[in-house]
Amino acid sequence: MNKHADKLQSTGLLAGLLALVCLPCILAPLLITVGLSSILVFLGTWLTPFLLVLVVISLIGFVLSFKAHKNPLPLILAVLAGGILYYNSYMTHNQNISYAGAALLITAVVADYVIRQRYKKYCEDCVVKPTENKD
């Protein structure tokens, strides 16, 4: 895999982790301190599509990672987590289901990291071999 695709793969996995960050939880104390707590009601309406965009970016990273190590487990977990988060965002609005989808996405990231480390250990393309000078 070339250097740019590896960066995009890492970016996708990072976006998956960032999708799990609760931005209203970070902004809530600041907005309440300033007296703008009513904005929190409207903040959720435009953060939900942003969360789903980050999940899609992470799925692209998982696809690129799958092409590198050919193990479908992280990709399957990520697709399942993305489906759960999408379903929960637009259908049920259950916080426990959101936590389950987030935990599944974290599990997919950890599984992909472990698989990539094992793959690098046995990959001949990943190890720089010194050239022998026959002078």
mmCIF file of the C-alpha atoms, coordinates in Angstrom:
data_MODEL
# 
_entry.id   MODEL 
# 
loop_
_atom_site.group_PDB 
_atom_site.id 
_atom_site.type_symbol 
_atom_site.label_atom_id 
_atom_site.label_alt_id 
_atom_site.label_comp_id 
_atom_site.label_asym_id 
_atom_site.label_entity_id 
_atom_site.label_seq_id 
_atom_site.pdbx_PDB_ins_code 
_atom_site.Cartn_x 
_atom_site.Cartn_y 
_atom_site.Cartn_z 
_atom_site.occupancy 
_atom_site.B_iso_or_equiv 
_atom_site.pdbx_formal_charge 
_atom_site.auth_seq_id 
_atom_site.auth_comp_id 
_atom_site.auth_asym_id 
_atom_site.auth_atom_id 
_atom_site.pdbx_PDB_model_num 
ATOM 1   C CA . MET A 1 1   ? 0.000   0.000   0.000  1.00 0.00 ? 1   MET A CA 1 
ATOM 2   C CA . ASN A 1 2   ? 1.424   3.407   -0.846 1.00 0.00 ? 2   ASN A CA 1 
ATOM 3   C CA . LYS A 1 3   ? 2.089   6.177   1.639  1.00 0.00 ? 3   LYS A CA 1 
ATOM 4   C CA . HIS A 1 4   ? -0.969  8.286   0.756  1.00 0.00 ? 4   HIS A CA 1 
ATOM 5   C CA . ALA A 1 5   ? -3.414  5.400   1.066  1.00 0.00 ? 5   ALA A CA 1 
ATOM 6   C CA . ASP A 1 6   ? -1.917  4.527   4.461  1.00 0.00 ? 6   ASP A CA 1 
ATOM 7   C CA . LYS A 1 7   ? -2.477  8.127   5.604  1.00 0.00 ? 7   LYS A CA 1 
ATOM 8   C CA . LEU A 1 8   ? -6.080  8.025   4.364  1.00 0.00 ? 8   LEU A CA 1 
ATOM 9   C CA . GLN A 1 9   ? -6.603  4.726   6.158  1.00 0.00 ? 9   GLN A CA 1 
ATOM 10  C CA . SER A 1 10  ? -5.303  6.213   9.415  1.00 0.00 ? 10  SER A CA 1 
ATOM 11  C CA . THR A 1 11  ? -7.438  9.305   8.858  1.00 0.00 ? 11  THR A CA 1 
ATOM 12  C CA . GLY A 1 12  ? -10.523 7.139   8.457  1.00 0.00 ? 12  GLY A CA 1 
ATOM 13  C CA . LEU A 1 13  ? -9.807  5.300   11.664 1.00 0.00 ? 13  LEU A CA 1 
ATOM 14  C CA . LEU A 1 14  ? -9.195  8.604   13.449 1.00 0.00 ? 14  LEU A CA 1 
ATOM 15  C CA . ALA A 1 15  ? -12.508 9.912   12.147 1.00 0.00 ? 15  ALA A CA 1 
ATOM 16  C CA . GLY A 1 16  ? -14.154 6.835   13.612 1.00 0.00 ? 16  GLY A CA 1 
ATOM 17  C CA . LEU A 1 17  ? -12.747 7.703   16.993 1.00 0.00 ? 17  LEU A CA 1 
ATOM 18  C CA . LEU A 1 18  ? -13.732 11.355  16.621 1.00 0.00 ? 18  LEU A CA 1 
ATOM 19  C CA . ALA A 1 19  ? -17.271 10.279  15.762 1.00 0.00 ? 19  ALA A CA 1 
ATOM 20  C CA . LEU A 1 20  ? -17.540 8.958   19.280 1.00 0.00 ? 20  LEU A CA 1 
ATOM 21  C CA . VAL A 1 21  ? -16.748 12.298  20.890 1.00 0.00 ? 21  VAL A CA 1 
ATOM 22  C CA . CYS A 1 22  ? -19.833 13.965  22.264 1.00 0.00 ? 22  CYS A CA 1 
ATOM 23  C CA . LEU A 1 23  ? -19.458 17.578  21.151 1.00 0.00 ? 23  LEU A CA 1 
ATOM 24  C CA . PRO A 1 24  ? -22.491 18.862  23.083 1.00 0.00 ? 24  PRO A CA 1 
ATOM 25  C CA . CYS A 1 25  ? -20.955 17.375  26.235 1.00 0.00 ? 25  CYS A CA 1 
ATOM 26  C CA . ILE A 1 26  ? -17.835 19.442  25.662 1.00 0.00 ? 26  ILE A CA 1 
ATOM 27  C CA . LEU A 1 27  ? -19.704 22.616  24.716 1.00 0.00 ? 27  LEU A CA 1 
ATOM 28  C CA . ALA A 1 28  ? -22.474 22.367  27.312 1.00 0.00 ? 28  ALA A CA 1 
ATOM 29  C CA . PRO A 1 29  ? -20.532 23.809  30.281 1.00 0.00 ? 29  PRO A CA 1 
ATOM 30  C CA . LEU A 1 30  ? -19.249 26.675  28.148 1.00 0.00 ? 30  LEU A CA 1 
ATOM 31  C CA . LEU A 1 31  ? -22.655 27.525  26.722 1.00 0.00 ? 31  LEU A CA 1 
ATOM 32  C CA . ILE A 1 32  ? -24.383 27.269  30.104 1.00 0.00 ? 32  ILE A CA 1 
ATOM 33  C CA . THR A 1 33  ? -21.757 29.543  31.664 1.00 0.00 ? 33  THR A CA 1 
ATOM 34  C CA . VAL A 1 34  ? -22.337 32.170  29.015 1.00 0.00 ? 34  VAL A CA 1 
ATOM 35  C CA . GLY A 1 35  ? -26.110 31.811  29.361 1.00 0.00 ? 35  GLY A CA 1 
ATOM 36  C CA . LEU A 1 36  ? -26.761 30.163  26.008 1.00 0.00 ? 36  LEU A CA 1 
ATOM 37  C CA . SER A 1 37  ? -28.118 26.852  27.218 1.00 0.00 ? 37  SER A CA 1 
ATOM 38  C CA . SER A 1 38  ? -31.058 26.983  24.795 1.00 0.00 ? 38  SER A CA 1 
ATOM 39  C CA . ILE A 1 39  ? -28.612 26.548  21.892 1.00 0.00 ? 39  ILE A CA 1 
ATOM 40  C CA . LEU A 1 40  ? -27.970 22.989  23.050 1.00 0.00 ? 40  LEU A CA 1 
ATOM 41  C CA . VAL A 1 41  ? -31.439 22.008  21.834 1.00 0.00 ? 41  VAL A CA 1 
ATOM 42  C CA . PHE A 1 42  ? -30.618 23.168  18.305 1.00 0.00 ? 42  PHE A CA 1 
ATOM 43  C CA . LEU A 1 43  ? -27.041 21.862  18.420 1.00 0.00 ? 43  LEU A CA 1 
ATOM 44  C CA . GLY A 1 44  ? -28.152 18.237  18.224 1.00 0.00 ? 44  GLY A CA 1 
ATOM 45  C CA . THR A 1 45  ? -30.031 18.758  14.957 1.00 0.00 ? 45  THR A CA 1 
ATOM 46  C CA . TRP A 1 46  ? -26.931 19.609  12.943 1.00 0.00 ? 46  TRP A CA 1 
ATOM 47  C CA . LEU A 1 47  ? -24.467 17.419  14.857 1.00 0.00 ? 47  LEU A CA 1 
ATOM 48  C CA . THR A 1 48  ? -26.266 14.181  13.971 1.00 0.00 ? 48  THR A CA 1 
ATOM 49  C CA . PRO A 1 49  ? -25.460 14.428  10.235 1.00 0.00 ? 49  PRO A CA 1 
ATOM 50  C CA . PHE A 1 50  ? -21.889 15.425  11.151 1.00 0.00 ? 50  PHE A CA 1 
ATOM 51  C CA . LEU A 1 51  ? -21.578 12.274  13.259 1.00 0.00 ? 51  LEU A CA 1 
ATOM 52  C CA . LEU A 1 52  ? -22.811 10.145  10.378 1.00 0.00 ? 52  LEU A CA 1 
ATOM 53  C CA . VAL A 1 53  ? -20.340 11.790  7.978  1.00 0.00 ? 53  VAL A CA 1 
ATOM 54  C CA . LEU A 1 54  ? -17.520 10.869  10.362 1.00 0.00 ? 54  LEU A CA 1 
ATOM 55  C CA . VAL A 1 55  ? -18.814 7.296   10.524 1.00 0.00 ? 55  VAL A CA 1 
ATOM 56  C CA . VAL A 1 56  ? -18.799 7.101   6.698  1.00 0.00 ? 56  VAL A CA 1 
ATOM 57  C CA . ILE A 1 57  ? -15.208 8.423   6.623  1.00 0.00 ? 57  ILE A CA 1 
ATOM 58  C CA . SER A 1 58  ? -14.226 5.782   9.153  1.00 0.00 ? 58  SER A CA 1 
ATOM 59  C CA . LEU A 1 59  ? -15.870 3.092   7.009  1.00 0.00 ? 59  LEU A CA 1 
ATOM 60  C CA . ILE A 1 60  ? -13.719 4.218   4.069  1.00 0.00 ? 60  ILE A CA 1 
ATOM 61  C CA . GLY A 1 61  ? -10.676 3.802   6.298  1.00 0.00 ? 61  GLY A CA 1 
ATOM 62  C CA . PHE A 1 62  ? -11.818 0.328   7.299  1.00 0.00 ? 62  PHE A CA 1 
ATOM 63  C CA . VAL A 1 63  ? -12.268 -0.645  3.635  1.00 0.00 ? 63  VAL A CA 1 
ATOM 64  C CA . LEU A 1 64  ? -8.718  0.501   2.861  1.00 0.00 ? 64  LEU A CA 1 
ATOM 65  C CA . SER A 1 65  ? -7.455  -1.381  5.879  1.00 0.00 ? 65  SER A CA 1 
ATOM 66  C CA . PHE A 1 66  ? -9.321  -4.486  4.734  1.00 0.00 ? 66  PHE A CA 1 
ATOM 67  C CA . LYS A 1 67  ? -7.579  -4.254  1.369  1.00 0.00 ? 67  LYS A CA 1 
ATOM 68  C CA . ALA A 1 68  ? -4.245  -4.244  3.197  1.00 0.00 ? 68  ALA A CA 1 
ATOM 69  C CA . HIS A 1 69  ? -4.695  -7.163  5.585  1.00 0.00 ? 69  HIS A CA 1 
ATOM 70  C CA . LYS A 1 70  ? -7.692  -9.064  4.082  1.00 0.00 ? 70  LYS A CA 1 
ATOM 71  C CA . ASN A 1 71  ? -9.321  -9.698  7.482  1.00 0.00 ? 71  ASN A CA 1 
ATOM 72  C CA . PRO A 1 72  ? -13.065 -8.885  7.317  1.00 0.00 ? 72  PRO A CA 1 
ATOM 73  C CA . LEU A 1 73  ? -13.712 -8.766  11.093 1.00 0.00 ? 73  LEU A CA 1 
ATOM 74  C CA . PRO A 1 74  ? -13.030 -5.014  11.671 1.00 0.00 ? 74  PRO A CA 1 
ATOM 75  C CA . LEU A 1 75  ? -14.931 -4.071  8.519  1.00 0.00 ? 75  LEU A CA 1 
ATOM 76  C CA . ILE A 1 76  ? -17.956 -6.147  9.526  1.00 0.00 ? 76  ILE A CA 1 
ATOM 77  C CA . LEU A 1 77  ? -17.911 -4.666  13.039 1.00 0.00 ? 77  LEU A CA 1 
ATOM 78  C CA . ALA A 1 78  ? -17.604 -1.129  11.644 1.00 0.00 ? 78  ALA A CA 1 
ATOM 79  C CA . VAL A 1 79  ? -20.459 -1.589  9.159  1.00 0.00 ? 79  VAL A CA 1 
ATOM 80  C CA . LEU A 1 80  ? -22.623 -3.034  11.915 1.00 0.00 ? 80  LEU A CA 1 
ATOM 81  C CA . ALA A 1 81  ? -21.724 -0.136  14.230 1.00 0.00 ? 81  ALA A CA 1 
ATOM 82  C CA . GLY A 1 82  ? -22.440 2.405   11.485 1.00 0.00 ? 82  GLY A CA 1 
ATOM 83  C CA . GLY A 1 83  ? -25.813 0.789   10.824 1.00 0.00 ? 83  GLY A CA 1 
ATOM 84  C CA . ILE A 1 84  ? -26.662 0.835   14.516 1.00 0.00 ? 84  ILE A CA 1 
ATOM 85  C CA . LEU A 1 85  ? -25.681 4.501   14.847 1.00 0.00 ? 85  LEU A CA 1 
ATOM 86  C CA . TYR A 1 86  ? -27.658 5.463   11.730 1.00 0.00 ? 86  TYR A CA 1 
ATOM 87  C CA . TYR A 1 87  ? -30.712 3.506   12.848 1.00 0.00 ? 87  TYR A CA 1 
ATOM 88  C CA . ASN A 1 88  ? -30.551 5.024   16.300 1.00 0.00 ? 88  ASN A CA 1 
ATOM 89  C CA . SER A 1 89  ? -30.054 8.567   14.997 1.00 0.00 ? 89  SER A CA 1 
ATOM 90  C CA . TYR A 1 90  ? -33.128 8.556   12.788 1.00 0.00 ? 90  TYR A CA 1 
ATOM 91  C CA . MET A 1 91  ? -35.410 5.809   14.118 1.00 0.00 ? 91  MET A CA 1 
ATOM 92  C CA . THR A 1 92  ? -35.290 5.006   17.835 1.00 0.00 ? 92  THR A CA 1 
ATOM 93  C CA . HIS A 1 93  ? -33.268 7.725   19.648 1.00 0.00 ? 93  HIS A CA 1 
ATOM 94  C CA . ASN A 1 94  ? -32.308 5.324   22.441 1.00 0.00 ? 94  ASN A CA 1 
ATOM 95  C CA . GLN A 1 95  ? -29.159 6.322   24.305 1.00 0.00 ? 95  GLN A CA 1 
ATOM 96  C CA . ASN A 1 96  ? -28.272 2.724   25.217 1.00 0.00 ? 96  ASN A CA 1 
ATOM 97  C CA . ILE A 1 97  ? -28.298 1.736   21.551 1.00 0.00 ? 97  ILE A CA 1 
ATOM 98  C CA . SER A 1 98  ? -25.966 4.662   20.819 1.00 0.00 ? 98  SER A CA 1 
ATOM 99  C CA . TYR A 1 99  ? -23.563 3.412   23.464 1.00 0.00 ? 99  TYR A CA 1 
ATOM 100 C CA . ALA A 1 100 ? -23.702 -0.087  21.974 1.00 0.00 ? 100 ALA A CA 1 
ATOM 101 C CA . GLY A 1 101 ? -22.912 1.262   18.495 1.00 0.00 ? 101 GLY A CA 1 
ATOM 102 C CA . ALA A 1 102 ? -20.072 3.396   19.864 1.00 0.00 ? 102 ALA A CA 1 
ATOM 103 C CA . ALA A 1 103 ? -18.647 0.427   21.784 1.00 0.00 ? 103 ALA A CA 1 
ATOM 104 C CA . LEU A 1 104 ? -18.848 -1.687  18.637 1.00 0.00 ? 104 LEU A CA 1 
ATOM 105 C CA . LEU A 1 105 ? -17.000 0.995   16.647 1.00 0.00 ? 105 LEU A CA 1 
ATOM 106 C CA . ILE A 1 106 ? -14.297 1.170   19.323 1.00 0.00 ? 106 ILE A CA 1 
ATOM 107 C CA . THR A 1 107 ? -14.021 -2.628  19.204 1.00 0.00 ? 107 THR A CA 1 
ATOM 108 C CA . ALA A 1 108 ? -13.620 -2.456  15.415 1.00 0.00 ? 108 ALA A CA 1 
ATOM 109 C CA . VAL A 1 109 ? -10.827 0.136   15.738 1.00 0.00 ? 109 VAL A CA 1 
ATOM 110 C CA . VAL A 1 110 ? -8.999  -1.926  18.361 1.00 0.00 ? 110 VAL A CA 1 
ATOM 111 C CA . ALA A 1 111 ? -9.403  -5.130  16.328 1.00 0.00 ? 111 ALA A CA 1 
ATOM 112 C CA . ASP A 1 112 ? -8.125  -3.388  13.204 1.00 0.00 ? 112 ASP A CA 1 
ATOM 113 C CA . TYR A 1 113 ? -5.127  -2.018  15.088 1.00 0.00 ? 113 TYR A CA 1 
ATOM 114 C CA . VAL A 1 114 ? -4.213  -5.452  16.458 1.00 0.00 ? 114 VAL A CA 1 
ATOM 115 C CA . ILE A 1 115 ? -4.617  -7.079  13.028 1.00 0.00 ? 115 ILE A CA 1 
ATOM 116 C CA . ARG A 1 116 ? -2.529  -4.376  11.348 1.00 0.00 ? 116 ARG A CA 1 
ATOM 117 C CA . GLN A 1 117 ? 0.260   -4.858  13.893 1.00 0.00 ? 117 GLN A CA 1 
ATOM 118 C CA . ARG A 1 118 ? 0.260   -8.620  13.296 1.00 0.00 ? 118 ARG A CA 1 
ATOM 119 C CA . TYR A 1 119 ? 0.152   -8.073  9.538  1.00 0.00 ? 119 TYR A CA 1 
ATOM 120 C CA . LYS A 1 120 ? 3.150   -5.738  9.672  1.00 0.00 ? 120 LYS A CA 1 
ATOM 121 C CA . LYS A 1 121 ? 5.096   -8.358  11.573 1.00 0.00 ? 121 LYS A CA 1 
ATOM 122 C CA . TYR A 1 122 ? 4.739   -10.878 8.735  1.00 0.00 ? 122 TYR A CA 1 
ATOM 123 C CA . CYS A 1 123 ? 4.517   -8.607  5.718  1.00 0.00 ? 123 CYS A CA 1 
ATOM 124 C CA . GLU A 1 124 ? 7.623   -8.654  3.529  1.00 0.00 ? 124 GLU A CA 1 
ATOM 125 C CA . ASP A 1 125 ? 6.663   -5.376  1.859  1.00 0.00 ? 125 ASP A CA 1 
ATOM 126 C CA . CYS A 1 126 ? 6.510   -3.622  5.226  1.00 0.00 ? 126 CYS A CA 1 
ATOM 127 C CA . VAL A 1 127 ? 10.110  -4.444  6.178  1.00 0.00 ? 127 VAL A CA 1 
ATOM 128 C CA . VAL A 1 128 ? 12.912  -2.514  4.579  1.00 0.00 ? 128 VAL A CA 1 
ATOM 129 C CA . LYS A 1 129 ? 15.535  -4.970  3.450  1.00 0.00 ? 129 LYS A CA 1 
ATOM 130 C CA . PRO A 1 130 ? 19.097  -3.722  3.204  1.00 0.00 ? 130 PRO A CA 1 
ATOM 131 C CA . THR A 1 131 ? 20.617  -4.028  -0.231 1.00 0.00 ? 131 THR A CA 1 
ATOM 132 C CA . GLU A 1 132 ? 23.828  -5.934  -0.565 1.00 0.00 ? 132 GLU A CA 1 
ATOM 133 C CA . ASN A 1 133 ? 26.682  -4.253  -2.364 1.00 0.00 ? 133 ASN A CA 1 
ATOM 134 C CA . LYS A 1 134 ? 28.613  -6.715  -4.491 1.00 0.00 ? 134 LYS A CA 1 
ATOM 135 C CA . ASP A 1 135 ? 31.755  -4.701  -4.972 1.00 0.00 ? 135 ASP A CA 1 
# 
